[in-house]
C-alpha cells in the first residue's frame, strides 16, 4: 500500500518539470504585449498606397537594425514604466513617440545610436519642469554588444 507522500510524488515531480521547463515565463518576466490592431471597420477606410509612390524615410541594413534593437531593449526595457514625483512629466517621458533616434554606422564593427527627447511633442508638459537629461547615446559593436552608454 502506498503512503500519502508516495502518492503525491508523481504530482510534485510533474509540477517541478513544468516550472523548470518554462523557467521564468510563469512569473511574467518575458510576457509579450502584442501591438494594438486597428478595428476592421476603421481599416476599411484606409487604402493601400501604390508601393512605387512610397518615399523611403529610413532604410536600415540588417546589422544596423540589430544594433538598434539592442539599444532599444536597454533604453526601453520590456515592461518598464517611468516613475518620478511629477505625474505629468512621468507620463510624457514614458511615451516612446517623444524620442528621436539617430543611428550612425561608424564602421562595420561600431554603431552609435542616440536617443534624444523632443519635449515639444508633450502637450501637457509642466511649465515648472526642468529635465537635465532625457536621452542616451549607445555604442554597439558589430556583434550586438553594448560597448558604452553615454
VENLINMO-V677753 format. One line per field, one symbol per residue. ss: DSSP state (2 for helix, 1 for strand, 0 for the rest). psi: psi as a letter, one per 40 degrees, with the letter a starting at -180 (. if undefined). burial: # if it has 24 or more other ideal C-beta (glycine too) atoms within 12 Angstrom, else .. A space follows every 10 residues. Layout:
BEGIN
ss: ???
psi: ???
burial: ???
END
This chain:
BEGIN
ss: 0002222222 2222222222 2222222000 0000000002 2220000000 2220000000 0222222222 2222200000 0000002222 2220022211 1111111001 1111111022 2000000000 0000111111 1000011110
psi: hhiddddedd dddddddddd debeddeedf hhhiihihid ddddehihih deeihhdhhh iddddddddd dddddgihei iiiadhdddd ddeehdeehi hhhhhdaeeh hhhhhhhgee ehdfhhdehh hdhfaihhhh ieefihdih.
burial: .......... .......... .......... .......... .......... .......... ...#..#### ##.###.... ........#. .##....##. #.#.#..... #####.#.#. .#..#..... ...####### #..#.#....
END
